[in-house]
Amino acid sequence: MPTRCSYGLIGRSLGHSFSPRYFSELFDRLGIDASYDSYELQRIEELPELLATHPSLRGLNVTLPYKREVLHYVDACSPEVEHLQAANVLHIEHTPAEKLHITAHNTDVWGFYHSLLPLLGEERPHAWVFGTGGAASAVLYALEQLGISYEQVSRTPRGGQRSYENLTREEGEATPLWINATPIGLHEGECLPLPYEALGASHLCYDLIYNPSPTTFLRRALQSGARAKDGLEMLHLQADKAWQLWTANEEE
């Protein structure tokens, strides 16, 4: 009898995640005999034990703060992961010798690219990207593919990055696309220190956070007449792409 496949999510704090419900509903809808669970890891070093105690795992999503650290435990990387040095999907295969072969992928690029593109039309507006972590790297890579110029903003700027304290209203007015790729906003009331008075109807504010939504960042954007987009559609797109990767060999 074939082993029932299982999938899951690893991260440090997973109470906010949509993934378990999303994939469970997907399995029910498609009649797939599989399970999806959350695995909170206090340290990434706990991953080998997780894999050893759950031999039915065939795929894992990866979220904060392990998108970079998880690469120490994989056997191969997709081109996007090679470029970004960050992964959000692991494809777990069992070799004939009963050894695990883990391939790292990054579907954040796919999800962000295809959720942002319909909002742009023919325009390619200059962007501010807030954050320097794995999610921000995926955003920058997608912007480059779209031909969008950007400035990266950080609390501790390095190598051409901007500081929040030095952003001006005039620059904000001339920067139509603002993207939050930080975890600031996951907790109610948190807000990035930005020149919100610069926002107007010509602006688009995109927050990768999807729960809670709208974040304070997006609420202030809407109050200023700007368009606002949260990260839920991006999450749906990247999750669907992850499922394609996990089941690619089964469909061949």
Accessible surface in RSA format (square Angstrom, percent):
REM  Atomic radii and reference values for relative SASA: ProtOr
REM  Chains: A
REM  Algorithm: Lee & Richards
REM  Probe-radius: 1.40
REM  Slices: 20
REM RES _ NUM      All-atoms   Total-Side   Main-Chain    Non-polar    All polar
REM                ABS   REL    ABS   REL    ABS   REL    ABS   REL    ABS   REL
RES MET A   1   231.81 120.0 150.56  99.6  81.25 193.5 121.84 103.6 109.96 145.7
RES PRO A   2   126.94  92.5 101.70  92.7  25.24  91.8 113.72  93.9  13.22  82.2
RES THR A   3    92.44  65.7  70.04  71.0  22.40  53.4  40.79  54.8  51.65  78.1
RES ARG A   4   124.37  52.2 110.39  56.3  13.97  33.3  53.25  72.8  71.12  43.1
RES CYS A   5    34.61  26.2  32.95  36.8   1.66   3.9   4.70  11.9  29.91  32.3
RES SER A   6     8.92   7.5   8.92  11.9   0.00   0.0   8.51  18.1   0.41   0.6
RES TYR A   7     4.34   2.0   4.34   2.5   0.00   0.0   0.19   0.1   4.15   5.1
RES GLY A   8     0.00   0.0   0.00   N/A   0.00   0.0   0.00   0.0   0.00   0.0
RES LEU A   9     5.96   3.3   5.96   4.3   0.00   0.0   5.96   4.2   0.00   0.0
RES ILE A  10     0.00   0.0   0.00   0.0   0.00   0.0   0.00   0.0   0.00   0.0
RES GLY A  11     0.00   0.0   0.00   N/A   0.00   0.0   0.00   0.0   0.00   0.0
RES ARG A  12   108.93  45.7 104.69  53.4   4.24  10.1  38.63  52.8  70.30  42.6
RES SER A  13    77.47  65.5  71.38  95.3   6.10  14.0  38.54  82.1  38.93  54.5
RES LEU A  14     9.06   5.0   1.65   1.2   7.40  18.6   2.21   1.5   6.85  18.4
RES GLY A  15    79.65  98.2   0.00   N/A  79.65  98.2  46.12 126.6  33.54  75.1
RES HIS A  16    60.21  32.9  50.25  34.9   9.96  25.5  34.79  35.9  25.42  29.6
RES SER A  17    25.35  21.4   5.39   7.2  19.96  46.0   2.81   6.0  22.54  31.6
RES PHE A  18    29.62  14.8  21.65  13.4   7.98  20.8  29.10  17.6   0.52   1.5
RES SER A  19     5.83   4.9   5.83   7.8   0.00   0.0   0.00   0.0   5.83   8.2
RES PRO A  20    35.03  25.5  34.48  31.4   0.56   2.0  34.98  28.9   0.05   0.3
RES ARG A  21   178.95  75.1 171.02  87.2   7.93  18.9  66.07  90.3 112.88  68.4
RES TYR A  22    40.86  19.1  36.45  20.7   4.41  11.5  28.61  21.5  12.25  15.1
RES PHE A  23     0.74   0.4   0.74   0.5   0.00   0.0   0.74   0.4   0.00   0.0
RES SER A  24    46.72  39.5  43.88  58.6   2.83   6.5  29.86  63.6  16.86  23.6
RES GLU A  25    80.86  46.4  77.74  58.8   3.11   7.4  33.10  64.0  47.76  39.0
RES LEU A  26    14.31   8.0  14.31  10.2   0.00   0.0  14.31  10.0   0.00   0.0
RES PHE A  27     5.37   2.7   4.88   3.0   0.48   1.3   4.94   3.0   0.42   1.2
RES ASP A  28   119.98  84.0  93.98  93.5  26.00  61.5  32.03  75.4  87.95  87.7
RES ARG A  29   161.62  67.9 125.53  64.0  36.09  85.9  74.57 101.9  87.05  52.8
RES LEU A  30   101.05  56.3  70.68  50.6  30.37  76.3  76.78  53.9  24.27  65.3
RES GLY A  31    69.41  85.6   0.00   N/A  69.41  85.6  36.66 100.6  32.74  73.3
RES ILE A  32    56.01  31.9  41.27  30.7  14.74  35.5  45.38  32.7  10.63  28.9
RES ASP A  33   103.81  72.7  84.24  83.8  19.58  46.3  42.82 100.8  61.00  60.8
RES ALA A  34     9.13   8.4   1.36   2.1   7.77  17.7   1.36   1.9   7.77  20.6
RES SER A  35    29.79  25.2  25.23  33.7   4.55  10.5  22.05  47.0   7.73  10.8
RES TYR A  36    11.44   5.3   0.00   0.0  11.44  29.8   0.00   0.0  11.44  14.1
RES ASP A  37    65.11  45.6  62.42  62.1   2.69   6.4  14.41  33.9  50.70  50.6
RES SER A  38    48.78  41.2  23.89  31.9  24.89  57.3  19.78  42.1  29.00  40.6
RES TYR A  39    31.58  14.7  26.95  15.3   4.63  12.1  27.52  20.7   4.06   5.0
RES GLU A  40    93.91  53.9  68.82  52.1  25.09  59.7  22.57  43.7  71.34  58.2
RES LEU A  41     8.98   5.0   8.98   6.4   0.00   0.0   8.98   6.3   0.00   0.0
RES GLN A  42   108.67  60.8 101.93  74.5   6.74  16.0  52.16 111.0  56.50  42.9
RES ARG A  43   133.30  56.0 131.23  66.9   2.06   4.9  56.59  77.3  76.71  46.5
RES ILE A  44     6.75   3.8   5.85   4.4   0.90   2.2   5.85   4.2   0.90   2.5
RES GLU A  45    96.22  55.2  80.10  60.6  16.12  38.4  35.18  68.0  61.04  49.8
RES GLU A  46    50.33  28.9  46.46  35.2   3.87   9.2  23.18  44.8  27.16  22.2
RES LEU A  47     0.46   0.3   0.46   0.3   0.00   0.0   0.46   0.3   0.00   0.0
RES PRO A  48    64.62  47.1  56.93  51.9   7.68  27.9  60.24  49.7   4.38  27.2
RES GLU A  49   119.92  68.8 113.26  85.7   6.67  15.9  41.04  79.4  78.89  64.4
RES LEU A  50    15.28   8.5  10.91   7.8   4.37  11.0  14.63  10.3   0.65   1.8
RES LEU A  51    15.84   8.8  11.55   8.3   4.29  10.8  11.72   8.2   4.12  11.1
RES ALA A  52    78.57  72.2  46.44  71.7  32.14  73.1  58.28  82.1  20.30  53.8
RES THR A  53    85.89  61.1  58.40  59.2  27.49  65.5  60.25  80.9  25.63  38.8
RES HIS A  54    66.70  36.5  62.54  43.5   4.16  10.6  43.41  44.7  23.29  27.1
RES PRO A  55    87.67  63.9  81.22  74.0   6.45  23.4  84.86  70.1   2.80  17.4
RES SER A  56    26.61  22.5  26.02  34.7   0.59   1.4  10.92  23.3  15.68  22.0
RES LEU A  57     2.07   1.2   1.12   0.8   0.96   2.4   1.12   0.8   0.96   2.6
RES ARG A  58    57.66  24.2  57.66  29.4   0.00   0.0  16.72  22.9  40.94  24.8
RES GLY A  59     0.00   0.0   0.00   N/A   0.00   0.0   0.00   0.0   0.00   0.0
RES LEU A  60     0.00   0.0   0.00   0.0   0.00   0.0   0.00   0.0   0.00   0.0
RES ASN A  61     6.73   4.6   6.73   6.5   0.00   0.0   5.99  14.4   0.74   0.7
RES VAL A  62     3.83   2.5   0.00   0.0   3.83   9.2   0.00   0.0   3.83  10.4
RES THR A  63    29.65  21.1  29.65  30.1   0.00   0.0  12.29  16.5  17.36  26.2
RES LEU A  64    84.11  46.8  81.19  58.1   2.92   7.3  81.20  57.0   2.91   7.8
RES PRO A  65    52.46  38.2  36.86  33.6  15.60  56.7  40.71  33.6  11.75  73.1
RES TYR A  66     0.44   0.2   0.44   0.2   0.00   0.0   0.44   0.3   0.00   0.0
RES LYS A  67    26.30  12.8  24.91  15.3   1.39   3.3   7.60   6.8  18.69  19.9
RES ARG A  68    95.76  40.2  89.50  45.6   6.26  14.9  57.40  78.5  38.35  23.2
RES GLU A  69    73.24  42.0  71.67  54.2   1.57   3.7  28.76  55.6  44.48  36.3
RES VAL A  70     0.00   0.0   0.00   0.0   0.00   0.0   0.00   0.0   0.00   0.0
RES LEU A  71    30.78  17.1  17.83  12.8  12.95  32.6  18.15  12.7  12.63  34.0
RES HIS A  72   155.06  84.7 119.17  82.8  35.89  91.8  78.11  80.5  76.95  89.5
RES TYR A  73    64.40  30.1  46.98  26.7  17.42  45.3  39.93  30.0  24.47  30.2
RES VAL A  74    27.41  18.0   4.17   3.8  23.24  56.0   4.60   4.0  22.81  61.9
RES ASP A  75    87.77  61.5  50.19  50.0  37.57  88.8  14.57  34.3  73.20  73.0
RES ALA A  76    38.20  35.1  29.74  45.9   8.45  19.2  38.15  53.7   0.05   0.1
RES CYS A  77    39.53  29.9  17.18  19.2  22.35  52.5   0.10   0.2  39.43  42.5
RES SER A  78    12.44  10.5   7.06   9.4   5.37  12.4  12.34  26.3   0.10   0.1
RES PRO A  79   104.97  76.5  95.79  87.3   9.18  33.4 100.54  83.0   4.43  27.5
RES GLU A  80    58.42  33.5  58.42  44.2   0.00   0.0   6.29  12.2  52.12  42.6
RES VAL A  81     0.00   0.0   0.00   0.0   0.00   0.0   0.00   0.0   0.00   0.0
RES GLU A  82   104.42  59.9  90.59  68.5  13.82  32.9  31.99  61.9  72.42  59.1
RES HIS A  83   108.75  59.4  78.92  54.9  29.83  76.3  52.53  54.1  56.22  65.4
RES LEU A  84    13.16   7.3   4.97   3.6   8.19  20.6   7.64   5.4   5.53  14.9
RES GLN A  85    92.20  51.6  91.37  66.8   0.82   2.0  45.21  96.2  46.99  35.6
RES ALA A  86     0.06   0.1   0.06   0.1   0.00   0.0   0.06   0.1   0.00   0.0
RES ALA A  87     0.00   0.0   0.00   0.0   0.00   0.0   0.00   0.0   0.00   0.0
RES ASN A  88     4.83   3.3   4.50   4.3   0.33   0.8   2.04   4.9   2.79   2.7
RES VAL A  89     0.00   0.0   0.00   0.0   0.00   0.0   0.00   0.0   0.00   0.0
RES LEU A  90     0.20   0.1   0.20   0.1   0.00   0.0   0.20   0.1   0.00   0.0
RES HIS A  91    21.01  11.5  21.01  14.6   0.00   0.0   3.76   3.9  17.25  20.1
RES ILE A  92     2.17   1.2   1.33   1.0   0.84   2.0   1.33   1.0   0.84   2.3
RES GLU A  93    55.26  31.7  52.46  39.7   2.79   6.7  22.34  43.2  32.92  26.9
RES HIS A  94    66.86  36.5  37.21  25.9  29.66  75.9  29.82  30.7  37.04  43.1
RES THR A  95    43.13  30.7  37.58  38.1   5.55  13.2  39.95  53.7   3.19   4.8
RES PRO A  96   141.26 103.0 105.78  96.4  35.49 129.0 118.82  98.1  22.45 139.5
RES ALA A  97    74.04  68.1  44.77  69.1  29.27  66.6  57.14  80.5  16.90  44.8
RES GLU A  98   141.88  81.5 117.41  88.8  24.47  58.3  54.73 105.9  87.15  71.2
RES LYS A  99   144.45  70.5 139.88  85.8   4.57  10.9  86.78  78.1  57.67  61.4
RES LEU A 100    64.83  36.1  43.50  31.1  21.33  53.6  43.50  30.5  21.33  57.4
RES HIS A 101    66.00  36.1  66.00  45.9   0.00   0.0  45.91  47.3  20.09  23.4
RES ILE A 102     7.88   4.5   7.88   5.9   0.00   0.0   7.88   5.7   0.00   0.0
RES THR A 103    22.97  16.3  22.97  23.3   0.00   0.0  16.34  22.0   6.63  10.0
RES ALA A 104     0.00   0.0   0.00   0.0   0.00   0.0   0.00   0.0   0.00   0.0
RES HIS A 105    29.76  16.3  29.76  20.7   0.00   0.0  21.29  21.9   8.47   9.9
RES ASN A 106     8.78   6.1   0.60   0.6   8.18  19.7   0.02   0.0   8.76   8.5
RES THR A 107     3.28   2.3   2.20   2.2   1.08   2.6   3.28   4.4   0.00   0.0
RES ASP A 108     8.51   6.0   8.51   8.5   0.00   0.0   0.53   1.3   7.97   7.9
RES VAL A 109     7.60   5.0   7.60   6.9   0.00   0.0   7.60   6.6   0.00   0.0
RES TRP A 110    98.78  39.6  93.88  45.4   4.90  11.5  93.37  49.8   5.41   8.8
RES GLY A 111     0.00   0.0   0.00   N/A   0.00   0.0   0.00   0.0   0.00   0.0
RES PHE A 112     0.00   0.0   0.00   0.0   0.00   0.0   0.00   0.0   0.00   0.0
RES TYR A 113    53.02  24.8  53.02  30.2   0.00   0.0  19.05  14.3  33.97  41.9
RES HIS A 114    66.64  36.4  58.58  40.7   8.06  20.6  35.71  36.8  30.93  36.0
RES SER A 115     1.01   0.9   0.00   0.0   1.01   2.3   0.00   0.0   1.01   1.4
RES LEU A 116     0.00   0.0   0.00   0.0   0.00   0.0   0.00   0.0   0.00   0.0
RES LEU A 117    58.37  32.5  56.19  40.2   2.17   5.5  56.19  39.5   2.17   5.8
RES PRO A 118   100.11  73.0  62.75  57.2  37.35 135.8  75.35  62.2  24.76 153.9
RES LEU A 119    50.61  28.2  41.11  29.4   9.51  23.9  43.77  30.7   6.84  18.4
RES LEU A 120    11.33   6.3   2.25   1.6   9.08  22.8   4.94   3.5   6.39  17.2
RES GLY A 121    50.87  62.7   0.00   N/A  50.87  62.7  41.16 113.0   9.71  21.7
RES GLU A 122   173.04  99.3 146.54 110.9  26.50  63.1  67.20 130.0 105.84  86.4
RES GLU A 123   125.48  72.0 119.12  90.1   6.36  15.2  45.00  87.0  80.48  65.7
RES ARG A 124    97.42  40.9  70.10  35.7  27.32  65.0  32.80  44.8  64.62  39.2
RES PRO A 125    22.84  16.6  12.77  11.6  10.07  36.6  22.84  18.9   0.00   0.0
RES HIS A 126    54.69  29.9  49.42  34.3   5.27  13.5  41.62  42.9  13.07  15.2
RES ALA A 127     0.00   0.0   0.00   0.0   0.00   0.0   0.00   0.0   0.00   0.0
RES TRP A 128     0.16   0.1   0.16   0.1   0.00   0.0   0.00   0.0   0.16   0.3
RES VAL A 129     0.00   0.0   0.00   0.0   0.00   0.0   0.00   0.0   0.00   0.0
RES PHE A 130     0.00   0.0   0.00   0.0   0.00   0.0   0.00   0.0   0.00   0.0
RES GLY A 131     8.55  10.5   0.00   N/A   8.55  10.5   8.55  23.5   0.00   0.0
RES THR A 132    54.18  38.5  35.93  36.4  18.25  43.5   5.61   7.5  48.57  73.4
RES GLY A 133    36.26  44.7   0.00   N/A  36.26  44.7  31.52  86.5   4.74  10.6
RES GLY A 134     9.46  11.7   0.00   N/A   9.46  11.7   0.55   1.5   8.91  20.0
RES ALA A 135    19.24  17.7  18.53  28.6   0.71   1.6  18.53  26.1   0.71   1.9
RES ALA A 136     0.02   0.0   0.02   0.0   0.00   0.0   0.02   0.0   0.00   0.0
RES SER A 137    20.18  17.1  17.55  23.4   2.63   6.1   6.67  14.2  13.51  18.9
RES ALA A 138     0.00   0.0   0.00   0.0   0.00   0.0   0.00   0.0   0.00   0.0
RES VAL A 139     0.00   0.0   0.00   0.0   0.00   0.0   0.00   0.0   0.00   0.0
RES LEU A 140    22.18  12.4  22.18  15.9   0.00   0.0  22.18  15.6   0.00   0.0
RES TYR A 141    42.39  19.8  40.97  23.3   1.43   3.7  13.31  10.0  29.09  35.9
RES ALA A 142     0.00   0.0   0.00   0.0   0.00   0.0   0.00   0.0   0.00   0.0
RES LEU A 143     0.00   0.0   0.00   0.0   0.00   0.0   0.00   0.0   0.00   0.0
RES GLU A 144    89.13  51.2  66.52  50.3  22.61  53.8  36.41  70.4  52.71  43.0
RES GLN A 145    97.74  54.7  62.29  45.5  35.46  84.4  30.63  65.2  67.11  50.9
RES LEU A 146    12.05   6.7   1.44   1.0  10.61  26.7   5.51   3.9   6.54  17.6
RES GLY A 147    56.71  69.9   0.00   N/A  56.71  69.9  35.98  98.7  20.73  46.4
RES ILE A 148     5.78   3.3   0.00   0.0   5.78  13.9   0.99   0.7   4.79  13.0
RES SER A 149    68.17  57.6  55.38  73.9  12.80  29.5  50.94 108.5  17.24  24.1
RES TYR A 150    67.33  31.4  45.93  26.1  21.40  55.7  26.71  20.1  40.62  50.1
RES GLU A 151    54.46  31.3  50.23  38.0   4.23  10.1  23.56  45.6  30.90  25.2
RES GLN A 152    26.13  14.6  23.12  16.9   3.01   7.2   4.05   8.6  22.08  16.7
RES VAL A 153     0.00   0.0   0.00   0.0   0.00   0.0   0.00   0.0   0.00   0.0
RES SER A 154     7.83   6.6   5.88   7.9   1.95   4.5   2.08   4.4   5.76   8.1
RES ARG A 155   195.99  82.3 172.10  87.7  23.88  56.9  59.64  81.5 136.35  82.6
RES THR A 156   104.28  74.2  98.10  99.5   6.17  14.7  76.96 103.4  27.32  41.3
RES PRO A 157    55.13  40.2  33.63  30.7  21.49  78.1  33.88  28.0  21.25 132.1
RES ARG A 158   180.18  75.7 169.60  86.5  10.58  25.2  74.01 101.2 106.17  64.3
RES GLY A 159    88.75 109.4   0.00   N/A  88.75 109.4  46.29 127.0  42.46  95.1
RES GLY A 160    77.52  95.6   0.00   N/A  77.52  95.6  42.97 117.9  34.56  77.4
RES GLN A 161    42.88  24.0  26.30  19.2  16.58  39.5   5.26  11.2  37.62  28.5
RES ARG A 162    45.07  18.9  43.23  22.0   1.84   4.4  25.56  34.9  19.51  11.8
RES SER A 163    16.59  14.0  14.46  19.3   2.13   4.9   7.44  15.8   9.15  12.8
RES TYR A 164    13.41   6.3   7.86   4.5   5.55  14.4   4.77   3.6   8.65  10.7
RES GLU A 165   142.20  81.6 106.06  80.2  36.13  86.0  70.42 136.2  71.78  58.6
RES ASN A 166    95.90  66.1  84.86  82.0  11.04  26.6  20.77  50.0  75.12  72.6
RES LEU A 167    15.19   8.5   0.00   0.0  15.19  38.2   0.00   0.0  15.19  40.9
RES THR A 168    58.89  41.9  54.17  54.9   4.72  11.2  56.44  75.8   2.46   3.7
RES ARG A 169   115.06  48.3 111.16  56.7   3.90   9.3  25.28  34.5  89.78  54.4
RES GLU A 170   120.80  69.4 114.01  86.3   6.79  16.2  62.93 121.7  57.87  47.2
RES GLU A 171    64.46  37.0  59.53  45.0   4.94  11.8  33.48  64.7  30.99  25.3
RES GLY A 172     0.00   0.0   0.00   N/A   0.00   0.0   0.00   0.0   0.00   0.0
RES GLU A 173    85.19  48.9  68.54  51.9  16.65  39.6  25.20  48.7  59.99  49.0
RES ALA A 174    75.23  69.2  50.56  78.0  24.67  56.1  60.91  85.8  14.32  37.9
RES THR A 175     4.27   3.0   4.27   4.3   0.00   0.0   0.00   0.0   4.27   6.5
RES PRO A 176    38.96  28.4  37.97  34.6   0.99   3.6  38.14  31.5   0.82   5.1
RES LEU A 177     0.17   0.1   0.17   0.1   0.00   0.0   0.17   0.1   0.00   0.0
RES TRP A 178     0.00   0.0   0.00   0.0   0.00   0.0   0.00   0.0   0.00   0.0
RES ILE A 179     0.00   0.0   0.00   0.0   0.00   0.0   0.00   0.0   0.00   0.0
RES ASN A 180     0.00   0.0   0.00   0.0   0.00   0.0   0.00   0.0   0.00   0.0
RES ALA A 181     9.50   8.7   0.00   0.0   9.50  21.6   1.55   2.2   7.95  21.1
RES THR A 182    18.98  13.5  11.68  11.8   7.30  17.4  15.25  20.5   3.73   5.6
RES PRO A 183    67.25  49.0  61.51  56.1   5.75  20.9  64.05  52.9   3.20  19.9
RES ILE A 184    53.25  30.3  51.24  38.2   2.01   4.8  51.24  36.9   2.01   5.5
RES GLY A 185     3.67   4.5   0.00   N/A   3.67   4.5   1.99   5.4   1.69   3.8
RES LEU A 186    50.08  27.9  36.02  25.8  14.06  35.4  36.02  25.3  14.06  37.8
RES HIS A 187   128.25  70.1 124.78  86.7   3.47   8.9  79.78  82.2  48.47  56.4
RES GLU A 188   126.92  72.9  95.42  72.2  31.50  75.0  67.60 130.8  59.31  48.4
RES GLY A 189    56.01  69.1   0.00   N/A  56.01  69.1  31.77  87.2  24.25  54.3
RES GLU A 190    59.21  34.0  49.40  37.4   9.80  23.3  29.78  57.6  29.43  24.0
RES CYS A 191    43.32  32.8  18.61  20.8  24.71  58.1  18.82  47.7  24.51  26.4
RES LEU A 192     6.04   3.4   3.73   2.7   2.31   5.8   3.77   2.6   2.27   6.1
RES PRO A 193    86.01  62.7  68.03  62.0  17.98  65.4  81.86  67.6   4.14  25.8
RES LEU A 194    17.86   9.9   0.00   0.0  17.86  44.9   2.93   2.1  14.94  40.2
RES PRO A 195    14.30  10.4   8.16   7.4   6.14  22.3  13.80  11.4   0.50   3.1
RES TYR A 196    10.82   5.0   9.38   5.3   1.43   3.7   9.62   7.2   1.20   1.5
RES GLU A 197   101.90  58.5  77.03  58.3  24.87  59.2  49.20  95.2  52.70  43.0
RES ALA A 198     5.62   5.2   0.00   0.0   5.62  12.8   0.09   0.1   5.53  14.7
RES LEU A 199    14.23   7.9   0.00   0.0  14.23  35.8   0.00   0.0  14.23  38.3
RES GLY A 200    20.63  25.4   0.00   N/A  20.63  25.4  20.63  56.6   0.00   0.0
RES ALA A 201    88.28  81.2  63.87  98.6  24.41  55.5  64.02  90.2  24.27  64.3
RES SER A 202    87.94  74.3  61.13  81.6  26.82  61.8  56.34 120.0  31.61  44.3
RES HIS A 203     4.58   2.5   4.40   3.1   0.18   0.5   4.45   4.6   0.13   0.2
RES LEU A 204     7.34   4.1   7.02   5.0   0.33   0.8   7.02   4.9   0.33   0.9
RES CYS A 205     0.00   0.0   0.00   0.0   0.00   0.0   0.00   0.0   0.00   0.0
RES TYR A 206     0.00   0.0   0.00   0.0   0.00   0.0   0.00   0.0   0.00   0.0
RES ASP A 207     0.00   0.0   0.00   0.0   0.00   0.0   0.00   0.0   0.00   0.0
RES LEU A 208    20.97  11.7  15.86  11.3   5.11  12.8  16.03  11.3   4.94  13.3
RES ILE A 209    12.17   6.9   7.64   5.7   4.53  10.9  12.11   8.7   0.06   0.2
RES TYR A 210    35.45  16.6  24.08  13.7  11.37  29.6  19.44  14.6  16.01  19.7
RES ASN A 211    68.79  47.4  65.75  63.5   3.05   7.3   8.11  19.5  60.69  58.7
RES PRO A 212    38.91  28.4  36.52  33.3   2.39   8.7  38.91  32.1   0.00   0.0
RES SER A 213    52.41  44.3  16.74  22.3  35.66  82.2  10.65  22.7  41.75  58.5
RES PRO A 214    55.71  40.6  53.64  48.9   2.08   7.5  53.64  44.3   2.08  12.9
RES THR A 215     3.60   2.6   0.43   0.4   3.17   7.6   3.60   4.8   0.00   0.0
RES THR A 216    24.32  17.3  22.39  22.7   1.93   4.6  20.81  28.0   3.51   5.3
RES PHE A 217     3.23   1.6   2.89   1.8   0.33   0.9   2.89   1.8   0.33   0.9
RES LEU A 218     4.35   2.4   4.35   3.1   0.00   0.0   4.35   3.1   0.00   0.0
RES ARG A 219    82.04  34.4  80.71  41.1   1.34   3.2  38.12  52.1  43.92  26.6
RES ARG A 220   101.40  42.6 100.32  51.1   1.08   2.6  15.14  20.7  86.26  52.3
RES ALA A 221     0.00   0.0   0.00   0.0   0.00   0.0   0.00   0.0   0.00   0.0
RES LEU A 222    96.62  53.8  79.83  57.1  16.79  42.2  80.37  56.4  16.25  43.7
RES GLN A 223   145.87  81.6 104.55  76.4  41.32  98.4  49.53 105.4  96.34  73.1
RES SER A 224    42.22  35.7  18.91  25.2  23.31  53.7  14.47  30.8  27.75  38.9
RES GLY A 225    46.56  57.4   0.00   N/A  46.56  57.4  31.58  86.7  14.97  33.5
RES ALA A 226     5.30   4.9   0.00   0.0   5.30  12.0   0.18   0.3   5.12  13.6
RES ARG A 227   121.28  50.9 116.53  59.4   4.75  11.3  67.41  92.1  53.87  32.6
RES ALA A 228    35.46  32.6   4.19   6.5  31.27  71.1   4.37   6.2  31.09  82.4
RES LYS A 229    45.40  22.1  42.22  25.9   3.18   7.6  18.67  16.8  26.73  28.5
RES ASP A 230    36.07  25.3  31.74  31.6   4.32  10.2   3.13   7.4  32.94  32.9
RES GLY A 231     0.00   0.0   0.00   N/A   0.00   0.0   0.00   0.0   0.00   0.0
RES LEU A 232    71.34  39.7  71.34  51.0   0.00   0.0  71.34  50.1   0.00   0.0
RES GLU A 233    69.64  40.0  65.97  49.9   3.67   8.7  24.81  48.0  44.83  36.6
RES MET A 234     4.69   2.4   4.69   3.1   0.00   0.0   4.69   4.0   0.00   0.0
RES LEU A 235    27.43  15.3  27.43  19.6   0.00   0.0  27.43  19.3   0.00   0.0
RES HIS A 236    62.88  34.4  62.88  43.7   0.00   0.0  37.21  38.3  25.68  29.9
RES LEU A 237    46.37  25.8  46.15  33.0   0.22   0.6  46.18  32.4   0.19   0.5
RES GLN A 238    10.75   6.0  10.75   7.9   0.00   0.0   0.08   0.2  10.66   8.1
RES ALA A 239     0.48   0.4   0.48   0.7   0.00   0.0   0.48   0.7   0.00   0.0
RES ASP A 240    58.28  40.8  55.22  55.0   3.06   7.2  22.79  53.6  35.49  35.4
RES LYS A 241    52.82  25.8  52.15  32.0   0.67   1.6  18.74  16.9  34.08  36.3
RES ALA A 242     0.00   0.0   0.00   0.0   0.00   0.0   0.00   0.0   0.00   0.0
RES TRP A 243    35.07  14.1  35.07  17.0   0.00   0.0  25.64  13.7   9.43  15.3
RES GLN A 244    96.47  53.9  92.67  67.7   3.80   9.1  37.21  79.2  59.26  44.9
RES LEU A 245    39.86  22.2  37.37  26.7   2.49   6.3  37.65  26.4   2.21   5.9
RES TRP A 246     5.97   2.4   0.00   0.0   5.97  14.0   0.00   0.0   5.97   9.7
RES THR A 247     7.63   5.4   7.63   7.7   0.00   0.0   7.35   9.9   0.27   0.4
RES ALA A 248    40.33  37.1  35.57  54.9   4.76  10.8  38.58  54.3   1.75   4.6
RES ASN A 249    81.03  55.9  66.29  64.1  14.74  35.5  28.02  67.4  53.01  51.2
RES GLU A 250   122.12  70.1  85.47  64.7  36.65  87.3  49.54  95.8  72.58  59.3
RES GLU A 251   134.71  77.3  97.77  74.0  36.94  87.9  47.62  92.1  87.09  71.1
RES GLU A 252   171.53  98.5 104.39  79.0  67.14 159.9  76.19 147.4  95.34  77.8
END  Absolute sums over single chains surface
CHAIN  1 A    12178.1       9467.6       2710.5       6503.1       5675.0
END  Absolute sums over all chains
TOTAL         12178.1       9467.6       2710.5       6503.1       5675.0
